[in-house]
Amino acid sequence: MTSPYIKKDNDSVSDDVVWHNTTVTHQDRLKLKQQKPVVLWFTGLSGSGKSTVANAVESKLLSLGKHSYLLDGDNVRHGLNKDLGFSDVDRVENIRRIGEVAKLFVDSGAIVLTAFISPFISDRAQARELMAEGQFLEVFVDTPLEVCEQRDPKGLYKKARAGEIKNFTGIDSAYEAPVKPEIHLETAGKSIEQCAEQVVSELASMGYLNLDDSLSREDADHAL
């Protein structure tokens, strides 16, 4: 079976590096997991609620018996991306690496949730291009800047306003909002629970959860 991830002509991979097909295929994993793998790419300003909503969504997916994994922006910078700063160049590389990791999780058959500011449209588009058609859903956690600043759970906006942090998204570094996100979470007036419910409900309506016979509709509604 040919891999869907064969390198493109402009990829900087040595000719000595070849793709090794494995005995267990992508389709084998899908059959086992009984779900449609996808990347839920949560994007929004710092303090918008990306990680909190993504965490709530993953909890609901678990209650439905679905296989998922959450890649959180801060957590990834403790390991995989600990060598990166917050310049525009480093932000681009940060998202590039996450896109590649998310692609591997999708190949495993998982539902992947990524919670990163990912401020640039071009970088989110590049992550989308790594996936097959229908394997990338952009989730815009649309929280106004003033609300994010009021929350400021880490005190980062205060430091950015004081000039103690440079290249801070929304202050002295741009955030390019999604134009046509697959899922648009307008968080004003909504609880985390309501936002998570919206995501899971839209996932179900788009056919990603494929609830099997062992899970009744009543159980699914309860999980939502």
QUIPE-V924776 format. One record per residue. N is the residue number from 1. D_LAST is the distance of its C-alpha to the last C-alpha in Angstrom with 1 decimal. Layout:
BEGIN
n=N d_last=D_LAST
n=N d_last=D_LAST
END
This chain:
BEGIN
n=1 d_last=37.2
n=2 d_last=37.6
n=3 d_last=35.1
n=4 d_last=33.1
n=5 d_last=34.0
n=6 d_last=37.8
n=7 d_last=39.2
n=8 d_last=40.3
n=9 d_last=44.0
n=10 d_last=43.6
n=11 d_last=41.7
n=12 d_last=43.9
n=13 d_last=43.8
n=14 d_last=47.1
n=15 d_last=48.4
n=16 d_last=48.9
n=17 d_last=45.1
n=18 d_last=43.8
n=19 d_last=40.4
n=20 d_last=40.2
n=21 d_last=38.2
n=22 d_last=36.6
n=23 d_last=36.6
n=24 d_last=32.8
n=25 d_last=31.5
n=26 d_last=28.4
n=27 d_last=27.8
n=28 d_last=28.3
n=29 d_last=25.4
n=30 d_last=23.1
n=31 d_last=24.1
n=32 d_last=23.4
n=33 d_last=20.0
n=34 d_last=18.8
n=35 d_last=17.0
n=36 d_last=18.3
n=37 d_last=19.3
n=38 d_last=18.9
n=39 d_last=19.6
n=40 d_last=17.2
n=41 d_last=20.0
n=42 d_last=19.0
n=43 d_last=22.1
n=44 d_last=23.3
n=45 d_last=25.8
n=46 d_last=26.3
n=47 d_last=24.3
n=48 d_last=21.9
n=49 d_last=18.9
n=50 d_last=18.5
n=51 d_last=18.5
n=52 d_last=16.3
n=53 d_last=13.5
n=54 d_last=14.1
n=55 d_last=14.0
n=56 d_last=10.6
n=57 d_last=9.4
n=58 d_last=11.5
n=59 d_last=10.2
n=60 d_last=6.7
n=61 d_last=9.1
n=62 d_last=11.3
n=63 d_last=9.1
n=64 d_last=9.0
n=65 d_last=12.7
n=66 d_last=13.2
n=67 d_last=16.3
n=68 d_last=16.2
n=69 d_last=18.5
n=70 d_last=18.5
n=71 d_last=21.9
n=72 d_last=22.5
n=73 d_last=25.5
n=74 d_last=27.2
n=75 d_last=26.7
n=76 d_last=28.2
n=77 d_last=31.2
n=78 d_last=32.0
n=79 d_last=32.9
n=80 d_last=32.8
n=81 d_last=33.6
n=82 d_last=35.5
n=83 d_last=38.6
n=84 d_last=37.3
n=85 d_last=37.8
n=86 d_last=36.3
n=87 d_last=38.9
n=88 d_last=37.9
n=89 d_last=39.3
n=90 d_last=37.4
n=91 d_last=34.1
n=92 d_last=34.7
n=93 d_last=35.4
n=94 d_last=32.4
n=95 d_last=30.1
n=96 d_last=32.3
n=97 d_last=31.9
n=98 d_last=28.1
n=99 d_last=28.0
n=100 d_last=30.2
n=101 d_last=28.1
n=102 d_last=24.8
n=103 d_last=26.8
n=104 d_last=27.7
n=105 d_last=24.1
n=106 d_last=23.3
n=107 d_last=26.4
n=108 d_last=25.1
n=109 d_last=22.1
n=110 d_last=19.5
n=111 d_last=16.8
n=112 d_last=18.5
n=113 d_last=17.3
n=114 d_last=20.4
n=115 d_last=20.6
n=116 d_last=24.2
n=117 d_last=25.9
n=118 d_last=27.6
n=119 d_last=29.6
n=120 d_last=31.6
n=121 d_last=30.6
n=122 d_last=33.1
n=123 d_last=31.6
n=124 d_last=28.0
n=125 d_last=29.8
n=126 d_last=31.6
n=127 d_last=28.5
n=128 d_last=27.1
n=129 d_last=30.5
n=130 d_last=30.1
n=131 d_last=27.3
n=132 d_last=27.7
n=133 d_last=26.5
n=134 d_last=22.8
n=135 d_last=22.2
n=136 d_last=21.8
n=137 d_last=19.3
n=138 d_last=20.4
n=139 d_last=17.8
n=140 d_last=19.8
n=141 d_last=18.8
n=142 d_last=21.2
n=143 d_last=22.5
n=144 d_last=26.1
n=145 d_last=28.7
n=146 d_last=29.8
n=147 d_last=26.4
n=148 d_last=26.3
n=149 d_last=29.9
n=150 d_last=29.1
n=151 d_last=26.5
n=152 d_last=28.7
n=153 d_last=27.2
n=154 d_last=29.8
n=155 d_last=32.6
n=156 d_last=33.0
n=157 d_last=33.4
n=158 d_last=36.1
n=159 d_last=37.9
n=160 d_last=37.7
n=161 d_last=39.1
n=162 d_last=41.9
n=163 d_last=42.7
n=164 d_last=41.8
n=165 d_last=39.2
n=166 d_last=40.2
n=167 d_last=38.1
n=168 d_last=35.1
n=169 d_last=32.6
n=170 d_last=32.6
n=171 d_last=35.9
n=172 d_last=38.6
n=173 d_last=36.6
n=174 d_last=34.8
n=175 d_last=31.1
n=176 d_last=30.8
n=177 d_last=27.6
n=178 d_last=25.9
n=179 d_last=27.4
n=180 d_last=24.9
n=181 d_last=21.7
n=182 d_last=19.2
n=183 d_last=16.4
n=184 d_last=17.7
n=185 d_last=16.0
n=186 d_last=18.4
n=187 d_last=17.5
n=188 d_last=20.1
n=189 d_last=18.8
n=190 d_last=15.2
n=191 d_last=13.7
n=192 d_last=12.4
n=193 d_last=9.0
n=194 d_last=9.2
n=195 d_last=10.7
n=196 d_last=8.2
n=197 d_last=5.5
n=198 d_last=8.7
n=199 d_last=9.6
n=200 d_last=7.0
n=201 d_last=7.3
n=202 d_last=11.0
n=203 d_last=11.3
n=204 d_last=10.3
n=205 d_last=12.6
n=206 d_last=15.3
n=207 d_last=15.4
n=208 d_last=14.8
n=209 d_last=12.4
n=210 d_last=14.8
n=211 d_last=13.0
n=212 d_last=16.1
n=213 d_last=17.6
n=214 d_last=16.9
n=215 d_last=13.1
n=216 d_last=12.8
n=217 d_last=10.7
n=218 d_last=10.0
n=219 d_last=8.8
n=220 d_last=6.5
n=221 d_last=5.1
n=222 d_last=5.4
n=223 d_last=3.8
n=224 d_last=0.0
END
